[in-house]
Amino acid sequence: VVYTQSEILQREVYLFERLDSPNREPMKHLKAICFLRPTKENVELLVQELRRPKYSVYFIYFSNVISKSDVKALAEADEQEVVAEVQEFYGDYIAVNPHVFSLNLLGCCRGRSWDPAQLTRTTQGLTALLLSLKKCPMIRYQLSSEPAKRLAECVKQVITKEYELFDFRRTEVPPLLLILDRSDDAITPLLNQWTYQAMVHELLGINNNRIDLSRVPGISKDLREVVLSAENDEFYANNMYLNFAEIGTNIKNLMEDFQRRKPKEQQKLESIADMKAFVENYPQFKKMSGTVSKHVTVVGELSRLVAERNLLEVSEVEQELACQSDHSSALQSVRRLLQSPRVSELDAARLVMLYALRYERHGSSGLPALLEELRSRGGTDRYRKLVSAVVEYGGKRVRGSDLFSPKDAVAITKQFLKGLKGIENVYTQHQPLLQETLDQLIKGKLKDSQYPYLGPNTLRDRPQDIIVFLIGGATYEEALAVFNLNRSNPGVRIVLGGTTIHNTRR
C-alpha cells in the first residue's frame, strides 16, 4: 500500500524476501533492510536469522514500540556483529487514503466484549498512528459501548507508560481522539454506494488497493488483478469521490484524449530525431494506455453488475428505508423487490436487514412475513439468521444514539425542507451517523454525557486535530463524509480509522 515495486526499485532495493520464507540463499554482498511488526514471532525469526546471517549488514526497523528485553535477545543473537542499526519507525497500520487508515482486522469482538488479542493489536495500531502523527491526544469515547471504553483505557495506559515518546511540542488546542462503535450505525455498511471508490469496494471489493477482476466475463490475463491507488493514478485520484454518472462522462473524455495521443500506426521514423521523440513519448503513452484499459474495465464491470442485479431500483428502496419514515410504503417496496427474480439473494437479505433495523419495534411490523419470503427464495435459513444477528448487533437495544429520528426542531425543519426541495439525487440521500457526530464535535456541541472524556481534563476550545476511530470497521461512505468535512472546515483536520473497511459482504 505504501510503495509500488518500481518506486522501491528506484531506491535501489532489488530483492524482496519475507523473513519467514525458507531456503533463502546467502547473499553476503547485499545489505538487508528489515521492516517488521515487533511481534514475538518476528523477534524469534530475527534471532534465528542473526545467528546465521545471510547478508552482510542488517538495518532493522520496527513498525512500533519494541521492548528492551526483545532488543536484548537480538543483541545476544548478533554474535557476528552484522546489525548496523535498530530503530522504531512508527507505521503499524494501513494508510488507505490520505485521511483514512485501517488495521485490516475482521471480527474484533466476541459478543459485546473485545477478543483480547484483537484489543492488543488495535491498541498497538492506534498508538503507532499517534506516534507517527506526533499527537498526544485527549480521549473521548462512546459511553454506550463497553469496547470503546476499554480501548480508550488501553491507549491511555500506553501513553502513560511511554510518556517520553509522547512528549511532543504542545499545540494551543490539544488533539482529540474520539473512539466510536460500529454497532451504533449498522445501516451505513449495508447500503449500496454510488461514488467511485465506495462503489468499487461494494461491488468488487478493494483489498489493500487491489481489485480482483478474475470473475469478469472475458477478462484478459493482465487485468485479472488491478491496483487502484490515488498516489500513482491521476484519474482515480480525481474521480474517487465523484458520482457514477460523472465517472461515465470522465471515462469518455479519457478515451478521447487517449485516441488523440495514439502514435500514428504508419508513423515515419525517418530521422534520429523522430526515433528519439517516439521513444521519449512511448512510456507515457504506455502508462496512459494501462490507465485507460484498467478504468474502462472496472467501470464496465460496475455497469454490468448494476444492470444485472437491478441495483438502481434496489438502492432507491434502501435509501427510502434509511432516510424516510413511511412504513407502509417501505414495506410494499421491500415485498415487491423480494418477489423479483432479478434481485440477488444478497440484495434481498440486505433489504430485509435494513427494514429490520428501521422498523424492528413498529406496531404493524411485516418482518416475520419478509423473513419467510427470504427463506422460500433461498431454500435455507442462512440469511434469516444473519438478519437477526444484524439486529442483535446494531438494533435499538444496543444503540447509544438516535440513529433515525432527528433530535430537535432545527433538524426536523431541515429534513422537511430537504423533502420539499426535491432530493437532488435519490441514491445519495443517506448521510452516515458519523457525519452528524463530527459536525457536533467541530461545533463544540457533542454531549459529554454521551461521549465523556477519559480523565479529568476537558477541551475548552473547538478541536482542530481530530482522530476518529470506529471499532468494528469504517466504510468508504464515511471516508467521503470526512473528506467533505475537511474541505468545508478549514483549520480542522480529521483522520478516520477503523479496525477494517466494510462493504455489505464483510
Disulfide bonds with the S-S distance in Angstrom:
none
